[in-house]
Amino acid sequence: MSNKQTGGRRKYYEWHSWLGILSGLLLFIICWSGSFATISNELDWLTTPAMRVTPSAAPADIEAIHDAVSRTMPGVEILGVEQPLHTGFAADVIVETGDGKTRHVYVDPATLNITGSTSYFNLQRFFRDFHMNFFGLLGWGKYAVCIFAIPLIASLVTALVFYKRWWKRFFKLQLGKGSKALWSSLHKTVGLWSLWFVLAIGITGVWYLFEASRADVIDGKFSYADSYPNAVNALPQLEIENPEKLAFDELMARAQRAAPELKIKGVSVDRGGYFYVEGETDAILVRDRANKMYLDPRDGRVVHYQTAHDLSAYWRWSHMADPIHFGTFGGLATKFIWFAFGIFLSGLSLSGGWLHLKRLQRDGMGQTHWRGTVGAATASIMIFLFCVTAAIIRVAQGGLVIAAGTATVAILWCLVTFAICMIWLTALARQNSKGLLKPLVRKQPA
């Protein structure tokens, strides 16, 4: 191979290493939180006894579930009803209590008994808000998360360029040659097996970045049709005060008659004034709200109904991004695959930079040095601490009573995450103190 080709590969290796060291810690936090966000509903099921019911083959009856809560808890306002997520899960009814708090009420779909209730701020909400937008992060959270899809894709591209004949190395582990060689080959092997996952997460992450930018700075549009004005086709506002509404059961019946092909999975009794249902049709790889219906609650008239088949390629893709990003399209099987590869990607975010630091330490190299690496790692930890603080403030200001299982898992996760971050920062600072990451100043000959 010519010196020019070798130099070119070396340049891509340096870029790959720079991306790993500069963005590795925050990328780890994003991927780590995203892994747990993928299975957050299942974590809630494990830690919340009220969500666990005896599996039943009979389909859940949304009307009966709604009526059970309405009869048993007449003092609450029912906001929505969601079908059980999996077999053995309770149905989830979202209510607003008399003191203005939003809660989950769980109903056994077979017996229609209320099994309990929890705060709206559960593990699903904690991990979702952490991963989606760093709990807001002063209005810039979504951008701070999504922008890291770009270095993620760049890391993939640079790795494939400098790693010679990578397509032949899916099973190449260096055993018996020391820990450094083993971890290096493991990093490369896991990276190769994760190529499809990195591409899926990177592409959907860039899409989320575009969606946020379109909504904030381009035309303000975030959906194709909705009862809110950020839609391309905004539905007429229902402005009648205290309208006489049809009964829940009647509205559900009218929705089902209008679209017998729609398997209703969720209902909102007041979405911008409309009675709203969403669910599944024969369209694959889309989230439930790709198939949705809005009814006028006064007379049951269908104001808007769409399925994924009605959408252009642009808007259909917007409903495909979430199932691809979180692996929800195949039920528990794909969610746990996504969780596993999310953990792999979290490890890759840290191990690549660590391996490069070890190489610099071993070789005593002065050719590779970057400014701001410790500062970037410190900023990542500060963002993490902001998220933890924001979660605590939300709970305190809302007067929320968090279930013991939810609090335990959230606290343990935060402690483990903080420990990993501090170990990484300490290792980086130690290498920096040795001059391996400082700008090299060469003495000029006398």
MOLIN-V905746 format. One line per field, one symbol per residue. ss: DSSP state (h for helix, s for strand, l for the rest). burial: + if it has 9 or more other C-alpha atoms within 8 Angstrom, else -. A space follows every 10 residues. Layout:
BEGIN
ss->???
burial->???
END
This chain:
BEGIN
ss->llhhhhhhhh hhhhhhhhhh hhhhhhhhhh hhhhhhhhlh hhhhhhhlhh hsllllllll lhhhhhhhhh hhllllssss ssllllllsl ssssssllll lsssssslll lllssssssl llhhhhhhhh hhhhhhhhhl hhhhhhlhhh hhhhhhhhhh hhlllhhhll llllllllhh hhhhhhhhhh hhhlhhhhhh hhhhhhhhhh hhhhhhhhll llssssllll ssssllllll lllllllhhh hhhhhhhhll llssssssss sllsssssss lllllllhhh lsssslllll lssssslhhh llhhhhhhhh hhhhhhlhhh lhhhhhhhhh hhhhhhhhhh hhhhhhhhhh hhhlllllll llhhhhhhhh hhhhhhhhhh hhhhhhhlll lllhhhhhhh hhhhhhhhhh hhhhhhhhhh hhhlllllll llllll
burial->-----+--++ -+++++++++ ++++++++++ ++++++++++ +-+++--+-+ +++------+ -++-++-+++ -----+-+++ ++++---+++ +++++++--- -++++++++- -+-++++++- ++++++++++ +++++++--+ ++++++++++ ++++++-+++ ++---+---+ ---------- +++++++-++ ++-++--+++ +++++++++- +++++----+ +++++++--+ ++-++----- -----+---+ ++-+++---- -+-+++++++ +-++++++++ +-+--+++-+ +++++++--+ -++-++++-- +---++--++ +++++++++- ---+++++++ ++++++++++ +++++++--+ +------+++ --++-+++-+ +-++-+++-+ +---+----+ -++--++--+ ---+--++-- ++-++--++- ++---+++-- ------
END
